[in-house]
């Protein structure tokens, strides 16, 4: 009798836990396609901007990405959600990258149809809030803002989609993210915290003065063309809270390299009329500098670019990373050179 009762309990427990196990193993895309627009690129961006303006989301900046050869059109939007920020208000300032929402409009395919996608807030929450005691609540908040973005974009003319985009990973992988596959050693097996690299700057004048100095130094530089990594443009400056500022930065070099690297070994949607399918990964831009209050001063941080590029571009394949092994260091060194 006891054995039968025990077996029944085990069976019920297995049935209850099965969906949770499946959910835990479910693959989550770092990006998500939201819309195949029935309008032109210009009409879609105009409609999206109007929708954002009417929403509770805050638009901080937009940037037209310089796709190689001008073969596609692409624009990235940098946003935040006050509700999501409030949910994460007690978290470490070093997790603020999770709060940056990015949406892109781009053209792709032989007919250069217009699409809208987003950098998936849920995947980012899994990375940056992995060690939080409020992980479940923060993941729920990330799901809420993801739904808000989907609904906002779904109201635009066209076919609403909810298609996860590669690279795809499990929740477990994101929560311990140190890179992917054999390329992990290239990222030095670092978590996001260890991948936040300090930039040597005098911060003795205080947090606000350090922010101003970083901005001034970036603006003083000369931005090169796509052949060289020198010089940076500030796309967005977001003071997420009193102790943390995010700077979204870009230049022609990083835009060219990221689109080319992801396009090189892809065959989907690739043709003479649509040569760069990697345009659907521009939502990885801009890259970031974080300025975090540290006592009476500040820490200026940027990400190890090999870690960051694997997070967003691992679906390019290991060959793409070995063929472009010098690109991440060129980008990182350029950022440091602009400020040190």
C-alpha positions in Angstrom: 0.0 0.0 0.0 2.7 2.4 1.0 4.6 1.6 -2.2 1.6 2.3 -4.3 1.1 5.6 -2.5 4.7 6.5 -2.9 4.6 5.7 -6.6 1.5 7.8 -7.0 3.2 10.7 -5.3 6.3 10.3 -7.5 4.1 10.1 -10.6 2.2 13.2 -9.7 5.4 15.1 -8.9 6.9 14.1 -12.3 3.8 15.3 -14.1 3.9 18.6 -12.3 7.6 19.1 -12.8 7.7 18.1 -16.4 6.5 21.4 -17.9 8.9 23.2 -15.7 11.8 21.1 -16.9 10.8 21.7 -20.5 10.6 25.4 -19.8 14.1 25.3 -18.2 15.5 23.6 -21.4 13.6 25.9 -23.8 15.9 27.8 -26.1 15.7 31.6 -25.9 16.8 33.9 -28.6 19.0 36.9 -27.9 16.9 38.7 -30.5 13.2 38.4 -31.6 11.6 39.3 -34.9 8.4 41.2 -34.2 7.0 42.4 -37.5 7.1 41.9 -41.2 5.9 45.4 -42.3 3.6 46.0 -45.2 5.0 49.5 -45.4 8.3 51.1 -46.6 11.2 51.5 -44.3 10.5 55.3 -43.9 6.8 54.6 -43.2 7.6 51.9 -40.7 10.1 54.0 -38.8 7.6 56.9 -38.7 4.8 54.6 -37.4 7.1 53.0 -34.8 8.3 56.4 -33.5 4.7 57.6 -33.2 3.8 54.4 -31.3 6.7 54.8 -28.9 5.8 58.4 -28.3 2.3 57.3 -27.3 3.6 54.5 -25.0 4.9 54.4 -21.5 8.4 53.7 -22.8 11.1 56.3 -23.0 12.9 56.8 -26.3 16.5 58.1 -25.8 18.0 57.9 -29.2 17.9 56.4 -32.7 20.7 55.8 -35.1 20.9 54.9 -38.8 23.4 52.0 -39.1 25.9 52.2 -41.9 25.3 48.8 -43.6 28.2 47.8 -45.9 27.8 49.1 -49.5 24.5 50.7 -48.5 22.9 47.4 -49.4 20.2 47.6 -46.7 18.6 50.2 -44.5 18.7 49.9 -40.8 17.8 52.0 -37.8 18.3 51.2 -34.1 16.2 52.7 -31.3 17.5 52.9 -27.7 14.7 52.9 -25.1 14.0 52.3 -21.4 11.0 51.3 -19.4 10.3 53.2 -16.1 8.4 50.2 -14.8 11.2 47.8 -15.5 13.7 50.2 -14.0 11.7 50.5 -10.8 11.6 46.7 -10.5 15.4 46.6 -10.7 16.1 49.7 -8.6 17.8 47.8 -5.8 20.1 45.8 -8.1 23.8 46.4 -8.5 24.6 49.4 -10.8 26.7 47.1 -12.8 23.6 45.3 -14.1 22.3 48.4 -15.9 22.9 46.9 -19.4 19.8 44.7 -18.8 17.7 47.9 -18.6 18.7 49.1 -22.1 16.0 48.1 -24.6 16.8 48.1 -28.3 14.5 47.8 -31.3 15.6 47.8 -34.9 13.9 48.5 -38.2 15.8 47.0 -41.2 15.3 45.8 -44.8 16.1 42.3 -45.9 15.4 39.9 -48.8 15.3 40.3 -52.6 12.4 42.7 -52.2 14.1 44.5 -49.4 11.0 44.1 -47.2 11.0 46.0 -43.9 11.2 44.1 -40.6 11.2 45.1 -36.9 13.0 43.1 -34.2 14.2 43.6 -30.7 17.1 42.6 -28.4 15.2 40.2 -26.1 14.9 41.7 -22.6 14.3 38.2 -21.2 17.6 36.8 -22.4 19.4 39.9 -21.1 17.7 39.6 -17.7 18.9 36.0 -17.5 22.5 37.1 -18.0 22.6 40.3 -15.8 20.2 39.3 -13.0 21.4 35.7 -12.7 22.7 36.1 -9.1 19.9 38.4 -7.9 17.9 37.3 -4.9 14.9 38.7 -6.8 15.7 36.8 -10.0 12.2 35.5 -10.6 10.6 38.9 -10.1 13.1 40.5 -12.4 12.5 37.9 -15.0 8.8 38.5 -14.8 9.4 42.2 -15.2 11.5 41.5 -18.3 8.7 39.3 -19.7 6.3 42.2 -19.1 8.4 44.7 -21.0 8.9 42.2 -23.8 5.1 41.8 -24.1 4.8 45.6 -24.1 7.2 45.9 -27.0 5.5 43.1 -28.9 2.1 44.7 -28.5 3.4 48.1 -29.5 5.0 46.8 -32.7 2.1 44.4 -33.5 -0.2 47.5 -33.9 1.9 48.7 -36.9 0.8 47.8 -40.4 2.0 44.3 -41.4 2.2 40.8 -40.1 2.9 40.6 -36.4 5.5 37.9 -35.5 7.1 36.6 -32.4 10.0 34.6 -33.8 13.1 34.0 -31.7 16.3 34.7 -33.5 19.7 33.1 -33.2 21.8 32.8 -31.3 19.6 30.6 -29.1 20.5 29.4 -25.7 18.9 27.8 -22.6 18.2 29.8 -19.5 20.9 27.8 -17.7 23.4 28.9 -20.3 22.5 32.5 -20.1 22.7 32.5 -16.3 26.3 31.3 -16.4 27.2 33.0 -19.7 30.9 32.9 -20.3 30.9 32.6 -24.1 30.0 29.7 -26.4 31.5 26.4 -27.4 35.2 26.3 -28.2 35.3 30.1 -28.4 34.8 30.4 -24.6 38.5 30.4 -24.2 38.7 33.5 -26.5 36.4 35.2 -24.0 38.6 34.0 -21.2 35.7 32.1 -19.6 34.5 35.4 -18.0 31.0 36.2 -16.7 29.5 39.6 -17.6 31.0 41.1 -14.4 34.5 39.9 -15.1 34.0 41.1 -18.7 33.3 44.6 -17.5 36.8 46.0 -18.0 38.0 49.2 -16.2 39.2 52.2 -18.1 41.9 54.2 -16.3 40.5 57.7 -15.8 40.9 60.2 -13.0 37.6 60.2 -11.1 38.7 62.2 -8.1 36.5 65.1 -9.1 33.4 63.0 -8.5 30.8 61.0 -10.4 29.2 63.8 -12.4 32.6 65.3 -13.4 33.7 61.9 -14.6 30.7 61.5 -16.7 31.3 64.9 -18.3 35.0 64.0 -18.9 34.1 60.7 -20.6 31.6 62.4 -22.9 34.0 65.3 -23.7 36.8 62.9 -24.5 34.6 60.8 -26.9 33.3 63.9 -28.6 36.8 65.3 -29.1 37.9 62.3 -31.1 37.9 62.0 -34.9 35.8 59.2 -36.2 37.4 57.2 -39.0 35.7 55.4 -41.8 35.0 51.6 -41.8 38.6 50.7 -42.5 39.8 51.8 -39.1 38.4 51.5 -35.5 39.5 54.9 -34.3 37.0 57.4 -32.9 33.5 57.0 -31.4 30.1 58.6 -31.7 27.8 58.8 -28.7 24.4 57.5 -29.8 22.7 57.6 -26.4 23.5 59.0 -23.0 21.1 57.5 -20.4 21.3 58.3 -16.7 19.4 55.2 -15.5 19.7 56.1 -11.8 21.8 58.4 -9.5 24.7 56.1 -9.5 24.9 54.8 -13.1 25.1 56.3 -16.6 25.0 54.3 -19.8 26.7 55.6 -23.0 25.8 53.8 -26.2 28.6 54.3 -28.7 29.3 53.3 -32.2 31.5 53.9 -35.3 31.6 52.8 -38.9 34.1 50.1 -38.1 32.1 48.2 -35.6 28.9 48.5 -37.7 30.7 47.2 -40.8 32.5 44.4 -39.0 29.4 43.1 -37.1 27.2 43.0 -40.2 29.9 41.4 -42.3 30.9 38.8 -39.7 27.3 37.6 -39.2 26.6 37.6 -42.9 29.7 35.7 -44.1 28.6 32.1 -43.5 24.8 32.6 -43.6 22.8 31.5 -46.6 19.3 32.4 -45.4 17.8 35.5 -47.0 21.2 36.0 -48.7 21.3 36.8 -52.4 22.8 39.3 -54.8 19.9 41.7 -53.9 20.2 41.0 -50.2 23.9 40.4 -49.6 24.0 41.0 -45.8 21.5 38.9 -43.9 23.4 40.0 -40.7 21.6 43.3 -40.9 19.0 41.5 -38.6 21.7 41.6 -35.9 22.1 45.4 -35.8 20.0 45.3 -32.6 23.2 44.4 -30.8 24.3 48.1 -31.4 25.3 50.3 -29.9 28.1 48.9 -27.7 28.4 50.5 -24.3 30.4 52.3 -21.7 29.1 52.2 -18.2 30.0 54.9 -15.6 29.3 53.6 -12.1 29.5 55.7 -8.9 32.2 54.3 -6.6 32.5 56.1 -3.3 33.4 59.7 -4.0 34.6 58.8 -7.5 33.5 56.6 -10.3 34.4 53.5 -12.3 34.4 53.7 -16.1 33.8 50.2 -17.6 33.4 48.7 -21.0 32.8 45.1 -22.1 35.4 42.7 -23.4 34.3 42.7 -27.0 35.0 39.0 -27.6 32.5 38.2 -24.8 30.0 40.7 -26.1 30.3 39.6 -29.8 29.8 36.0 -28.8 26.7 36.9 -26.9 25.1 38.5 -30.0 26.9 36.9 -33.0 27.7 33.3 -32.0 25.4 32.0 -34.7 27.9 33.4 -37.2 29.9 30.2 -36.4 33.3 29.4 -34.9 34.9 30.0 -38.3 33.7 33.6 -38.4 35.3 34.2 -35.0 38.6 32.6 -35.9 38.7 34.5 -39.2 38.1 37.8 -37.3 40.0 37.1 -34.1 41.6 40.6 -34.1 38.4 42.6 -34.4 37.2 42.5 -30.8 40.6 43.7 -29.5 40.7 46.4 -32.1 37.3 47.7 -30.9 38.2 47.4 -27.2 41.6 49.0 -27.6 40.0 51.9 -29.6 37.5 52.6 -26.8 40.3 52.6 -24.2 42.6 54.8 -26.4 39.8 57.4 -26.7 39.6 57.8 -22.9 42.9 57.0 -21.3 
